[in-house]
Amino acid sequence: MPCQTAGRMVTLRDTATFTTTQKREAAEPEWQAAIEALMLVVEHSGRTMLARVGVMRALNRGHV
């Protein structure tokens, strides 16, 4: 089973684990949107690209 190594999120589970362990950052609007997109993908078998975009935006917030 793939796992998060060296800062890489390989599976949706890796991403969910990462987002839920970052308590302070999880309250930020960008992370809220990423978590919501991730939940929609998992619950409704949606496109994983939507979750990826949300997580990438949250990870890169504050960078122009």
PDBQT receptor file of N, H, CA, C and O in Angstrom, charges set to zero:
ATOM      1  N   MET A   1       0.839  -1.174   0.000  1.00  0.00    +0.000 N 
ATOM      2  CA  MET A   1       0.000   0.000   0.000  1.00  0.00    +0.000 C 
ATOM      3  C   MET A   1       0.891   1.246   0.000  1.00  0.00    +0.000 C 
ATOM      4  O   MET A   1       1.804   1.337   0.821  1.00  0.00    +0.000 OA
ATOM      5  N   PRO A   2       0.653   2.201  -0.892  1.00  0.00    +0.000 N 
ATOM      6  CA  PRO A   2       1.455   3.422  -0.915  1.00  0.00    +0.000 C 
ATOM      7  C   PRO A   2       1.267   4.210   0.370  1.00  0.00    +0.000 C 
ATOM      8  O   PRO A   2       0.212   4.144   1.001  1.00  0.00    +0.000 OA
ATOM      9  N   CYS A   3       2.278   4.942   0.746  1.00  0.00    +0.000 N 
ATOM     10  H   CYS A   3       3.135   4.995   0.234  1.00  0.00    +0.000 HD
ATOM     11  CA  CYS A   3       2.165   5.751   1.954  1.00  0.00    +0.000 C 
ATOM     12  C   CYS A   3       2.803   7.113   1.720  1.00  0.00    +0.000 C 
ATOM     13  O   CYS A   3       3.477   7.345   0.716  1.00  0.00    +0.000 OA
ATOM     14  N   GLN A   4       2.572   8.000   2.670  1.00  0.00    +0.000 N 
ATOM     15  H   GLN A   4       2.025   7.812   3.486  1.00  0.00    +0.000 HD
ATOM     16  CA  GLN A   4       3.143   9.341   2.566  1.00  0.00    +0.000 C 
ATOM     17  C   GLN A   4       4.605   9.262   2.990  1.00  0.00    +0.000 C 
ATOM     18  O   GLN A   4       4.911   8.965   4.145  1.00  0.00    +0.000 OA
ATOM     19  N   THR A   5       5.496   9.527   2.055  1.00  0.00    +0.000 N 
ATOM     20  H   THR A   5       5.247   9.767   1.117  1.00  0.00    +0.000 HD
ATOM     21  CA  THR A   5       6.914   9.485   2.354  1.00  0.00    +0.000 C 
ATOM     22  C   THR A   5       7.564  10.740   1.816  1.00  0.00    +0.000 C 
ATOM     23  O   THR A   5       7.247  11.198   0.719  1.00  0.00    +0.000 OA
ATOM     24  N   ALA A   6       8.465  11.285   2.589  1.00  0.00    +0.000 N 
ATOM     25  H   ALA A   6       8.723  10.912   3.481  1.00  0.00    +0.000 HD
ATOM     26  CA  ALA A   6       9.222  12.466   2.169  1.00  0.00    +0.000 C 
ATOM     27  C   ALA A   6       8.312  13.589   1.704  1.00  0.00    +0.000 C 
ATOM     28  O   ALA A   6       8.627  14.298   0.748  1.00  0.00    +0.000 OA
ATOM     29  N   GLY A   7       7.166  13.752   2.393  1.00  0.00    +0.000 N 
ATOM     30  H   GLY A   7       6.910  13.176   3.169  1.00  0.00    +0.000 HD
ATOM     31  CA  GLY A   7       6.273  14.849   2.059  1.00  0.00    +0.000 C 
ATOM     32  C   GLY A   7       5.391  14.618   0.856  1.00  0.00    +0.000 C 
ATOM     33  O   GLY A   7       4.750  15.554   0.381  1.00  0.00    +0.000 OA
ATOM     34  N   ARG A   8       5.338  13.389   0.342  1.00  0.00    +0.000 N 
ATOM     35  H   ARG A   8       5.859  12.628   0.728  1.00  0.00    +0.000 HD
ATOM     36  CA  ARG A   8       4.494  13.099  -0.820  1.00  0.00    +0.000 C 
ATOM     37  C   ARG A   8       3.185  12.480  -0.371  1.00  0.00    +0.000 C 
ATOM     38  O   ARG A   8       3.159  11.590   0.480  1.00  0.00    +0.000 OA
ATOM     39  N   MET A   9       2.107  12.961  -0.952  1.00  0.00    +0.000 N 
ATOM     40  H   MET A   9       2.128  13.684  -1.643  1.00  0.00    +0.000 HD
ATOM     41  CA  MET A   9       0.812  12.355  -0.715  1.00  0.00    +0.000 C 
ATOM     42  C   MET A   9       0.485  11.528  -1.950  1.00  0.00    +0.000 C 
ATOM     43  O   MET A   9       0.301  12.066  -3.042  1.00  0.00    +0.000 OA
ATOM     44  N   VAL A  10       0.414  10.216  -1.765  1.00  0.00    +0.000 N 
ATOM     45  H   VAL A  10       0.563   9.779  -0.878  1.00  0.00    +0.000 HD
ATOM     46  CA  VAL A  10       0.248   9.313  -2.894  1.00  0.00    +0.000 C 
ATOM     47  C   VAL A  10      -1.209   8.906  -3.065  1.00  0.00    +0.000 C 
ATOM     48  O   VAL A  10      -1.714   8.854  -4.186  1.00  0.00    +0.000 OA
ATOM     49  N   THR A  11      -1.882   8.620  -1.964  1.00  0.00    +0.000 N 
ATOM     50  H   THR A  11      -1.472   8.662  -1.053  1.00  0.00    +0.000 HD
ATOM     51  CA  THR A  11      -3.263   8.164  -2.038  1.00  0.00    +0.000 C 
ATOM     52  C   THR A  11      -4.205   9.199  -1.428  1.00  0.00    +0.000 C 
ATOM     53  O   THR A  11      -3.766  10.141  -0.768  1.00  0.00    +0.000 OA
ATOM     54  N   LEU A  12      -5.503   9.012  -1.658  1.00  0.00    +0.000 N 
ATOM     55  H   LEU A  12      -5.860   8.247  -2.194  1.00  0.00    +0.000 HD
ATOM     56  CA  LEU A  12      -6.481   9.889  -1.018  1.00  0.00    +0.000 C 
ATOM     57  C   LEU A  12      -6.402   9.762   0.496  1.00  0.00    +0.000 C 
ATOM     58  O   LEU A  12      -6.620  10.741   1.210  1.00  0.00    +0.000 OA
ATOM     59  N   ARG A  13      -6.095   8.578   0.992  1.00  0.00    +0.000 N 
ATOM     60  H   ARG A  13      -5.918   7.782   0.412  1.00  0.00    +0.000 HD
ATOM     61  CA  ARG A  13      -5.948   8.383   2.435  1.00  0.00    +0.000 C 
ATOM     62  C   ARG A  13      -4.773   9.196   2.973  1.00  0.00    +0.000 C 
ATOM     63  O   ARG A  13      -4.877   9.791   4.046  1.00  0.00    +0.000 OA
ATOM     64  N   ASP A  14      -3.660   9.229   2.246  1.00  0.00    +0.000 N 
ATOM     65  H   ASP A  14      -3.575   8.745   1.375  1.00  0.00    +0.000 HD
ATOM     66  CA  ASP A  14      -2.514  10.045   2.652  1.00  0.00    +0.000 C 
ATOM     67  C   ASP A  14      -2.926  11.504   2.767  1.00  0.00    +0.000 C 
ATOM     68  O   ASP A  14      -2.566  12.186   3.726  1.00  0.00    +0.000 OA
ATOM     69  N   THR A  15      -3.673  11.972   1.795  1.00  0.00    +0.000 N 
ATOM     70  H   THR A  15      -3.965  11.418   1.016  1.00  0.00    +0.000 HD
ATOM     71  CA  THR A  15      -4.114  13.363   1.787  1.00  0.00    +0.000 C 
ATOM     72  C   THR A  15      -5.055  13.636   2.944  1.00  0.00    +0.000 C 
ATOM     73  O   THR A  15      -4.930  14.661   3.613  1.00  0.00    +0.000 OA
ATOM     74  N   ALA A  16      -5.998  12.733   3.190  1.00  0.00    +0.000 N 
ATOM     75  H   ALA A  16      -6.099  11.900   2.646  1.00  0.00    +0.000 HD
ATOM     76  CA  ALA A  16      -6.931  12.908   4.304  1.00  0.00    +0.000 C 
ATOM     77  C   ALA A  16      -6.187  12.918   5.637  1.00  0.00    +0.000 C 
ATOM     78  O   ALA A  16      -6.477  13.741   6.506  1.00  0.00    +0.000 OA
ATOM     79  N   THR A  17      -5.238  12.013   5.798  1.00  0.00    +0.000 N 
ATOM     80  H   THR A  17      -5.002  11.344   5.093  1.00  0.00    +0.000 HD
ATOM     81  CA  THR A  17      -4.452  11.962   7.033  1.00  0.00    +0.000 C 
ATOM     82  C   THR A  17      -3.674  13.260   7.221  1.00  0.00    +0.000 C 
ATOM     83  O   THR A  17      -3.639  13.813   8.320  1.00  0.00    +0.000 OA
ATOM     84  N   PHE A  18      -3.063  13.737   6.172  1.00  0.00    +0.000 N 
ATOM     85  H   PHE A  18      -3.091  13.288   5.279  1.00  0.00    +0.000 HD
ATOM     86  CA  PHE A  18      -2.297  14.975   6.256  1.00  0.00    +0.000 C 
ATOM     87  C   PHE A  18      -3.187  16.151   6.641  1.00  0.00    +0.000 C 
ATOM     88  O   PHE A  18      -2.833  16.932   7.524  1.00  0.00    +0.000 OA
ATOM     89  N   THR A  19      -4.335  16.282   5.988  1.00  0.00    +0.000 N 
ATOM     90  H   THR A  19      -4.622  15.647   5.271  1.00  0.00    +0.000 HD
ATOM     91  CA  THR A  19      -5.195  17.440   6.236  1.00  0.00    +0.000 C 
ATOM     92  C   THR A  19      -5.805  17.396   7.624  1.00  0.00    +0.000 C 
ATOM     93  O   THR A  19      -6.025  18.447   8.226  1.00  0.00    +0.000 OA
ATOM     94  N   THR A  20      -6.082  16.222   8.146  1.00  0.00    +0.000 N 
ATOM     95  H   THR A  20      -5.903  15.368   7.657  1.00  0.00    +0.000 HD
ATOM     96  CA  THR A  20      -6.699  16.152   9.473  1.00  0.00    +0.000 C 
ATOM     97  C   THR A  20      -5.691  16.271  10.603  1.00  0.00    +0.000 C 
ATOM     98  O   THR A  20      -6.081  16.540  11.740  1.00  0.00    +0.000 OA
ATOM     99  N   THR A  21      -4.416  16.081  10.330  1.00  0.00    +0.000 N 
ATOM    100  H   THR A  21      -4.099  15.862   9.407  1.00  0.00    +0.000 HD
ATOM    101  CA  THR A  21      -3.413  16.230  11.385  1.00  0.00    +0.000 C 
ATOM    102  C   THR A  21      -2.896  17.665  11.488  1.00  0.00    +0.000 C 
ATOM    103  O   THR A  21      -2.216  18.006  12.456  1.00  0.00    +0.000 OA
ATOM    104  N   GLN A  22      -3.199  18.480  10.534  1.00  0.00    +0.000 N 
ATOM    105  H   GLN A  22      -3.751  18.203   9.748  1.00  0.00    +0.000 HD
ATOM    106  CA  GLN A  22      -2.769  19.878  10.533  1.00  0.00    +0.000 C 
ATOM    107  C   GLN A  22      -3.885  20.742  11.141  1.00  0.00    +0.000 C 
ATOM    108  O   GLN A  22      -4.543  21.494  10.422  1.00  0.00    +0.000 OA
ATOM    109  N   LYS A  23      -4.097  20.638  12.447  1.00  0.00    +0.000 N 
ATOM    110  H   LYS A  23      -3.563  20.027  13.031  1.00  0.00    +0.000 HD
ATOM    111  CA  LYS A  23      -5.243  21.277  13.105  1.00  0.00    +0.000 C 
ATOM    112  C   LYS A  23      -5.273  22.787  12.895  1.00  0.00    +0.000 C 
ATOM    113  O   LYS A  23      -6.323  23.343  12.572  1.00  0.00    +0.000 OA
ATOM    114  N   ARG A  24      -4.151  23.449  13.070  1.00  0.00    +0.000 N 
ATOM    115  H   ARG A  24      -3.298  22.998  13.332  1.00  0.00    +0.000 HD
ATOM    116  CA  ARG A  24      -4.131  24.912  12.937  1.00  0.00    +0.000 C 
ATOM    117  C   ARG A  24      -4.423  25.328  11.502  1.00  0.00    +0.000 C 
ATOM    118  O   ARG A  24      -5.183  26.269  11.274  1.00  0.00    +0.000 OA
ATOM    119  N   GLU A  25      -3.837  24.649  10.550  1.00  0.00    +0.000 N 
ATOM    120  H   GLU A  25      -3.220  23.885  10.735  1.00  0.00    +0.000 HD
ATOM    121  CA  GLU A  25      -4.044  24.991   9.147  1.00  0.00    +0.000 C 
ATOM    122  C   GLU A  25      -5.416  24.565   8.645  1.00  0.00    +0.000 C 
ATOM    123  O   GLU A  25      -5.947  25.171   7.715  1.00  0.00    +0.000 OA
ATOM    124  N   ALA A  26      -5.995  23.534   9.246  1.00  0.00    +0.000 N 
ATOM    125  H   ALA A  26      -5.564  23.041  10.002  1.00  0.00    +0.000 HD
ATOM    126  CA  ALA A  26      -7.287  23.020   8.789  1.00  0.00    +0.000 C 
ATOM    127  C   ALA A  26      -8.396  24.054   8.925  1.00  0.00    +0.000 C 
ATOM    128  O   ALA A  26      -9.429  23.939   8.265  1.00  0.00    +0.000 OA
ATOM    129  N   ALA A  27      -8.199  25.057   9.768  1.00  0.00    +0.000 N 
ATOM    130  H   ALA A  27      -7.361  25.149  10.304  1.00  0.00    +0.000 HD
ATOM    131  CA  ALA A  27      -9.214  26.097   9.957  1.00  0.00    +0.000 C 
ATOM    132  C   ALA A  27      -9.160  27.157   8.856  1.00  0.00    +0.000 C 
ATOM    133  O   ALA A  27     -10.088  27.954   8.721  1.00  0.00    +0.000 OA
ATOM    134  N   GLU A  28      -8.091  27.173   8.075  1.00  0.00    +0.000 N 
ATOM    135  H   GLU A  28      -7.337  26.525   8.185  1.00  0.00    +0.000 HD
ATOM    136  CA  GLU A  28      -7.957  28.162   7.003  1.00  0.00    +0.000 C 
ATOM    137  C   GLU A  28      -8.958  27.872   5.883  1.00  0.00    +0.000 C 
ATOM    138  O   GLU A  28      -9.252  26.710   5.604  1.00  0.00    +0.000 OA
ATOM    139  N   PRO A  29      -9.483  28.922   5.241  1.00  0.00    +0.000 N 
ATOM    140  CA  PRO A  29     -10.480  28.723   4.179  1.00  0.00    +0.000 C 
ATOM    141  C   PRO A  29      -9.994  27.837   3.033  1.00  0.00    +0.000 C 
ATOM    142  O   PRO A  29     -10.768  27.057   2.479  1.00  0.00    +0.000 OA
ATOM    143  N   GLU A  30      -8.719  27.957   2.678  1.00  0.00    +0.000 N 
ATOM    144  H   GLU A  30      -8.090  28.591   3.128  1.00  0.00    +0.000 HD
ATOM    145  CA  GLU A  30      -8.185  27.139   1.590  1.00  0.00    +0.000 C 
ATOM    146  C   GLU A  30      -8.222  25.658   1.953  1.00  0.00    +0.000 C 
ATOM    147  O   GLU A  30      -8.544  24.816   1.115  1.00  0.00    +0.000 OA
ATOM    148  N   TRP A  31      -7.892  25.346   3.203  1.00  0.00    +0.000 N 
ATOM    149  H   TRP A  31      -7.630  26.030   3.883  1.00  0.00    +0.000 HD
ATOM    150  CA  TRP A  31      -7.924  23.958   3.643  1.00  0.00    +0.000 C 
ATOM    151  C   TRP A  31      -9.345  23.460   3.784  1.00  0.00    +0.000 C 
ATOM    152  O   TRP A  31      -9.616  22.290   3.516  1.00  0.00    +0.000 OA
ATOM    153  N   GLN A  32     -10.261  24.323   4.200  1.00  0.00    +0.000 N 
ATOM    154  H   GLN A  32     -10.041  25.274   4.418  1.00  0.00    +0.000 HD
ATOM    155  CA  GLN A  32     -11.662  23.920   4.297  1.00  0.00    +0.000 C 
ATOM    156  C   GLN A  32     -12.187  23.515   2.920  1.00  0.00    +0.000 C 
ATOM    157  O   GLN A  32     -12.895  22.517   2.788  1.00  0.00    +0.000 OA
ATOM    158  N   ALA A  33     -11.837  24.292   1.904  1.00  0.00    +0.000 N 
ATOM    159  H   ALA A  33     -11.262  25.103   2.012  1.00  0.00    +0.000 HD
ATOM    160  CA  ALA A  33     -12.254  23.976   0.533  1.00  0.00    +0.000 C 
ATOM    161  C   ALA A  33     -11.618  22.670   0.059  1.00  0.00    +0.000 C 
ATOM    162  O   ALA A  33     -12.276  21.857  -0.591  1.00  0.00    +0.000 OA
ATOM    163  N   ALA A  34     -10.342  22.468   0.382  1.00  0.00    +0.000 N 
ATOM    164  H   ALA A  34      -9.807  23.128   0.910  1.00  0.00    +0.000 HD
ATOM    165  CA  ALA A  34      -9.651  21.241  -0.020  1.00  0.00    +0.000 C 
ATOM    166  C   ALA A  34     -10.274  20.021   0.659  1.00  0.00    +0.000 C 
ATOM    167  O   ALA A  34     -10.462  18.984   0.023  1.00  0.00    +0.000 OA
ATOM    168  N   ILE A  35     -10.591  20.143   1.943  1.00  0.00    +0.000 N 
ATOM    169  H   ILE A  35     -10.438  20.986   2.459  1.00  0.00    +0.000 HD
ATOM    170  CA  ILE A  35     -11.199  19.039   2.673  1.00  0.00    +0.000 C 
ATOM    171  C   ILE A  35     -12.579  18.729   2.110  1.00  0.00    +0.000 C 
ATOM    172  O   ILE A  35     -12.948  17.564   1.962  1.00  0.00    +0.000 OA
ATOM    173  N   GLU A  36     -13.340  19.771   1.797  1.00  0.00    +0.000 N 
ATOM    174  H   GLU A  36     -13.041  20.718   1.918  1.00  0.00    +0.000 HD
ATOM    175  CA  GLU A  36     -14.669  19.559   1.216  1.00  0.00    +0.000 C 
ATOM    176  C   GLU A  36     -14.577  18.854  -0.137  1.00  0.00    +0.000 C 
ATOM    177  O   GLU A  36     -15.352  17.939  -0.417  1.00  0.00    +0.000 OA
ATOM    178  N   ALA A  37     -13.633  19.279  -0.972  1.00  0.00    +0.000 N 
ATOM    179  H   ALA A  37     -13.004  20.022  -0.745  1.00  0.00    +0.000 HD
ATOM    180  CA  ALA A  37     -13.450  18.639  -2.283  1.00  0.00    +0.000 C 
ATOM    181  C   ALA A  37     -13.042  17.179  -2.111  1.00  0.00    +0.000 C 
ATOM    182  O   ALA A  37     -13.522  16.308  -2.836  1.00  0.00    +0.000 OA
ATOM    183  N   LEU A  38     -12.165  16.915  -1.160  1.00  0.00    +0.000 N 
ATOM    184  H   LEU A  38     -11.775  17.623  -0.571  1.00  0.00    +0.000 HD
ATOM    185  CA  LEU A  38     -11.729  15.546  -0.898  1.00  0.00    +0.000 C 
ATOM    186  C   LEU A  38     -12.907  14.686  -0.448  1.00  0.00    +0.000 C 
ATOM    187  O   LEU A  38     -13.046  13.546  -0.890  1.00  0.00    +0.000 OA
ATOM    188  N   MET A  39     -13.746  15.219   0.420  1.00  0.00    +0.000 N 
ATOM    189  H   MET A  39     -13.634  16.145   0.779  1.00  0.00    +0.000 HD
ATOM    190  CA  MET A  39     -14.909  14.468   0.899  1.00  0.00    +0.000 C 
ATOM    191  C   MET A  39     -15.891  14.192  -0.239  1.00  0.00    +0.000 C 
ATOM    192  O   MET A  39     -16.457  13.102  -0.318  1.00  0.00    +0.000 OA
ATOM    193  N   LEU A  40     -16.094  15.166  -1.115  1.00  0.00    +0.000 N 
ATOM    194  H   LEU A  40     -15.634  16.052  -1.051  1.00  0.00    +0.000 HD
ATOM    195  CA  LEU A  40     -16.991  14.957  -2.255  1.00  0.00    +0.000 C 
ATOM    196  C   LEU A  40     -16.478  13.854  -3.175  1.00  0.00    +0.000 C 
ATOM    197  O   LEU A  40     -17.251  13.031  -3.666  1.00  0.00    +0.000 OA
ATOM    198  N   VAL A  41     -15.179  13.847  -3.399  1.00  0.00    +0.000 N 
ATOM    199  H   VAL A  41     -14.551  14.515  -2.999  1.00  0.00    +0.000 HD
ATOM    200  CA  VAL A  41     -14.587  12.811  -4.256  1.00  0.00    +0.000 C 
ATOM    201  C   VAL A  41     -14.796  11.436  -3.642  1.00  0.00    +0.000 C 
ATOM    202  O   VAL A  41     -15.187  10.495  -4.332  1.00  0.00    +0.000 OA
ATOM    203  N   VAL A  42     -14.539  11.322  -2.355  1.00  0.00    +0.000 N 
ATOM    204  H   VAL A  42     -14.221  12.087  -1.794  1.00  0.00    +0.000 HD
ATOM    205  CA  VAL A  42     -14.640  10.030  -1.685  1.00  0.00    +0.000 C 
ATOM    206  C   VAL A  42     -16.094   9.572  -1.581  1.00  0.00    +0.000 C 
ATOM    207  O   VAL A  42     -16.402   8.417  -1.875  1.00  0.00    +0.000 OA
ATOM    208  N   GLU A  43     -16.984  10.467  -1.167  1.00  0.00    +0.000 N 
ATOM    209  H   GLU A  43     -16.734  11.405  -0.929  1.00  0.00    +0.000 HD
ATOM    210  CA  GLU A  43     -18.378  10.089  -0.933  1.00  0.00    +0.000 C 
ATOM    211  C   GLU A  43     -19.169   9.844  -2.210  1.00  0.00    +0.000 C 
ATOM    212  O   GLU A  43     -20.077   9.014  -2.226  1.00  0.00    +0.000 OA
ATOM    213  N   HIS A  44     -18.834  10.557  -3.276  1.00  0.00    +0.000 N 
ATOM    214  H   HIS A  44     -18.096  11.232  -3.262  1.00  0.00    +0.000 HD
ATOM    215  CA  HIS A  44     -19.631  10.473  -4.494  1.00  0.00    +0.000 C 
ATOM    216  C   HIS A  44     -18.847   9.946  -5.689  1.00  0.00    +0.000 C 
ATOM    217  O   HIS A  44     -19.271  10.104  -6.833  1.00  0.00    +0.000 OA
ATOM    218  N   SER A  45     -17.719   9.329  -5.427  1.00  0.00    +0.000 N 
ATOM    219  H   SER A  45     -17.374   9.201  -4.498  1.00  0.00    +0.000 HD
ATOM    220  CA  SER A  45     -16.873   8.780  -6.496  1.00  0.00    +0.000 C 
ATOM    221  C   SER A  45     -16.612   9.809  -7.594  1.00  0.00    +0.000 C 
ATOM    222  O   SER A  45     -16.702   9.518  -8.786  1.00  0.00    +0.000 OA
ATOM    223  N   GLY A  46     -16.288  11.012  -7.150  1.00  0.00    +0.000 N 
ATOM    224  H   GLY A  46     -16.215  11.249  -6.181  1.00  0.00    +0.000 HD
ATOM    225  CA  GLY A  46     -16.034  12.093  -8.098  1.00  0.00    +0.000 C 
ATOM    226  C   GLY A  46     -14.633  12.027  -8.680  1.00  0.00    +0.000 C 
ATOM    227  O   GLY A  46     -13.885  11.078  -8.446  1.00  0.00    +0.000 OA
ATOM    228  N   ARG A  47     -14.303  13.037  -9.431  1.00  0.00    +0.000 N 
ATOM    229  H   ARG A  47     -14.910  13.809  -9.621  1.00  0.00    +0.000 HD
ATOM    230  CA  ARG A  47     -12.994  13.102 -10.067  1.00  0.00    +0.000 C 
ATOM    231  C   ARG A  47     -11.937  13.518  -9.042  1.00  0.00    +0.000 C 
ATOM    232  O   ARG A  47     -12.106  14.495  -8.312  1.00  0.00    +0.000 OA
ATOM    233  N   THR A  48     -10.857  12.764  -9.007  1.00  0.00    +0.000 N 
ATOM    234  H   THR A  48     -10.719  11.970  -9.600  1.00  0.00    +0.000 HD
ATOM    235  CA  THR A  48      -9.799  13.051  -8.044  1.00  0.00    +0.000 C 
ATOM    236  C   THR A  48      -9.068  14.348  -8.379  1.00  0.00    +0.000 C 
ATOM    237  O   THR A  48      -8.419  14.936  -7.514  1.00  0.00    +0.000 OA
ATOM    238  N   MET A  49      -9.170  14.795  -9.623  1.00  0.00    +0.000 N 
ATOM    239  H   MET A  49      -9.698  14.317 -10.325  1.00  0.00    +0.000 HD
ATOM    240  CA  MET A  49      -8.506  16.040 -10.009  1.00  0.00    +0.000 C 
ATOM    241  C   MET A  49      -9.048  17.212  -9.190  1.00  0.00    +0.000 C 
ATOM    242  O   MET A  49      -8.292  18.125  -8.856  1.00  0.00    +0.000 OA
ATOM    243  N   LEU A  50     -10.335  17.203  -8.861  1.00  0.00    +0.000 N 
ATOM    244  H   LEU A  50     -10.948  16.461  -9.132  1.00  0.00    +0.000 HD
ATOM    245  CA  LEU A  50     -10.907  18.284  -8.068  1.00  0.00    +0.000 C 
ATOM    246  C   LEU A  50     -10.264  18.345  -6.688  1.00  0.00    +0.000 C 
ATOM    247  O   LEU A  50      -9.943  19.428  -6.198  1.00  0.00    +0.000 OA
ATOM    248  N   ALA A  51     -10.075  17.195  -6.065  1.00  0.00    +0.000 N 
ATOM    249  H   ALA A  51     -10.335  16.315  -6.463  1.00  0.00    +0.000 HD
ATOM    250  CA  ALA A  51      -9.425  17.163  -4.761  1.00  0.00    +0.000 C 
ATOM    251  C   ALA A  51      -7.968  17.598  -4.880  1.00  0.00    +0.000 C 
ATOM    252  O   ALA A  51      -7.452  18.308  -4.017  1.00  0.00    +0.000 OA
ATOM    253  N   ARG A  52      -7.314  17.171  -5.945  1.00  0.00    +0.000 N 
ATOM    254  H   ARG A  52      -7.733  16.594  -6.646  1.00  0.00    +0.000 HD
ATOM    255  CA  ARG A  52      -5.909  17.544  -6.147  1.00  0.00    +0.000 C 
ATOM    256  C   ARG A  52      -5.761  19.050  -6.286  1.00  0.00    +0.000 C 
ATOM    257  O   ARG A  52      -4.862  19.650  -5.696  1.00  0.00    +0.000 OA
ATOM    258  N   VAL A  53      -6.641  19.655  -7.064  1.00  0.00    +0.000 N 
ATOM    259  H   VAL A  53      -7.371  19.168  -7.543  1.00  0.00    +0.000 HD
ATOM    260  CA  VAL A  53      -6.587  21.111  -7.248  1.00  0.00    +0.000 C 
ATOM    261  C   VAL A  53      -6.798  21.807  -5.911  1.00  0.00    +0.000 C 
ATOM    262  O   VAL A  53      -6.083  22.755  -5.586  1.00  0.00    +0.000 OA
ATOM    263  N   GLY A  54      -7.769  21.347  -5.138  1.00  0.00    +0.000 N 
ATOM    264  H   GLY A  54      -8.350  20.577  -5.402  1.00  0.00    +0.000 HD
ATOM    265  CA  GLY A  54      -8.035  21.955  -3.835  1.00  0.00    +0.000 C 
ATOM    266  C   GLY A  54      -6.845  21.852  -2.904  1.00  0.00    +0.000 C 
ATOM    267  O   GLY A  54      -6.487  22.825  -2.241  1.00  0.00    +0.000 OA
ATOM    268  N   VAL A  55      -6.230  20.684  -2.847  1.00  0.00    +0.000 N 
ATOM    269  H   VAL A  55      -6.520  19.893  -3.385  1.00  0.00    +0.000 HD
ATOM    270  CA  VAL A  55      -5.075  20.487  -1.972  1.00  0.00    +0.000 C 
ATOM    271  C   VAL A  55      -3.884  21.314  -2.454  1.00  0.00    +0.000 C 
ATOM    272  O   VAL A  55      -3.185  21.911  -1.636  1.00  0.00    +0.000 OA
ATOM    273  N   MET A  56      -3.643  21.359  -3.751  1.00  0.00    +0.000 N 
ATOM    274  H   MET A  56      -4.211  20.874  -4.415  1.00  0.00    +0.000 HD
ATOM    275  CA  MET A  56      -2.526  22.154  -4.271  1.00  0.00    +0.000 C 
ATOM    276  C   MET A  56      -2.715  23.635  -3.971  1.00  0.00    +0.000 C 
ATOM    277  O   MET A  56      -1.754  24.328  -3.637  1.00  0.00    +0.000 OA
ATOM    278  N   ARG A  57      -3.945  24.123  -4.088  1.00  0.00    +0.000 N 
ATOM    279  H   ARG A  57      -4.726  23.560  -4.359  1.00  0.00    +0.000 HD
ATOM    280  CA  ARG A  57      -4.221  25.530  -3.759  1.00  0.00    +0.000 C 
ATOM    281  C   ARG A  57      -3.972  25.795  -2.287  1.00  0.00    +0.000 C 
ATOM    282  O   ARG A  57      -3.424  26.835  -1.924  1.00  0.00    +0.000 OA
ATOM    283  N   ALA A  58      -4.376  24.850  -1.429  1.00  0.00    +0.000 N 
ATOM    284  H   ALA A  58      -4.821  24.005  -1.724  1.00  0.00    +0.000 HD
ATOM    285  CA  ALA A  58      -4.170  25.014   0.007  1.00  0.00    +0.000 C 
ATOM    286  C   ALA A  58      -2.682  24.960   0.356  1.00  0.00    +0.000 C 
ATOM    287  O   ALA A  58      -2.204  25.754   1.166  1.00  0.00    +0.000 OA
ATOM    288  N   LEU A  59      -1.957  24.034  -0.249  1.00  0.00    +0.000 N 
ATOM    289  H   LEU A  59      -2.345  23.388  -0.907  1.00  0.00    +0.000 HD
ATOM    290  CA  LEU A  59      -0.522  23.930   0.018  1.00  0.00    +0.000 C 
ATOM    291  C   LEU A  59       0.244  25.161  -0.445  1.00  0.00    +0.000 C 
ATOM    292  O   LEU A  59       1.230  25.554   0.178  1.00  0.00    +0.000 OA
ATOM    293  N   ASN A  60      -0.206  25.769  -1.535  1.00  0.00    +0.000 N 
ATOM    294  H   ASN A  60      -1.008  25.450  -2.041  1.00  0.00    +0.000 HD
ATOM    295  CA  ASN A  60       0.499  26.913  -2.111  1.00  0.00    +0.000 C 
ATOM    296  C   ASN A  60      -0.112  28.255  -1.754  1.00  0.00    +0.000 C 
ATOM    297  O   ASN A  60       0.206  29.265  -2.382  1.00  0.00    +0.000 OA
ATOM    298  N   ARG A  61      -0.989  28.282  -0.748  1.00  0.00    +0.000 N 
ATOM    299  H   ARG A  61      -1.247  27.461  -0.238  1.00  0.00    +0.000 HD
ATOM    300  CA  ARG A  61      -1.606  29.555  -0.384  1.00  0.00    +0.000 C 
ATOM    301  C   ARG A  61      -0.525  30.528   0.088  1.00  0.00    +0.000 C 
ATOM    302  O   ARG A  61       0.445  30.136   0.735  1.00  0.00    +0.000 OA
ATOM    303  N   GLY A  62      -0.708  31.759  -0.239  1.00  0.00    +0.000 N 
ATOM    304  H   GLY A  62      -1.497  32.078  -0.765  1.00  0.00    +0.000 HD
ATOM    305  CA  GLY A  62       0.275  32.769   0.137  1.00  0.00    +0.000 C 
ATOM    306  C   GLY A  62       1.404  32.942  -0.850  1.00  0.00    +0.000 C 
ATOM    307  O   GLY A  62       2.189  33.884  -0.733  1.00  0.00    +0.000 OA
ATOM    308  N   HIS A  63       1.504  32.046  -1.828  1.00  0.00    +0.000 N 
ATOM    309  H   HIS A  63       0.867  31.281  -1.923  1.00  0.00    +0.000 HD
ATOM    310  CA  HIS A  63       2.533  32.161  -2.863  1.00  0.00    +0.000 C 
ATOM    311  C   HIS A  63       1.890  32.703  -4.134  1.00  0.00    +0.000 C 
ATOM    312  O   HIS A  63       0.806  32.274  -4.529  1.00  0.00    +0.000 OA
ATOM    313  N   VAL A  64       2.555  33.623  -4.747  1.00  0.00    +0.000 N 
ATOM    314  H   VAL A  64       3.435  33.972  -4.426  1.00  0.00    +0.000 HD
ATOM    315  CA  VAL A  64       2.017  34.211  -5.975  1.00  0.00    +0.000 C 
ATOM    316  C   VAL A  64       2.543  33.458  -7.163  1.00  0.00    +0.000 C 
ATOM    317  O   VAL A  64       2.212  33.790  -8.301  1.00  0.00    +0.000 OA
TER     318      VAL A  64
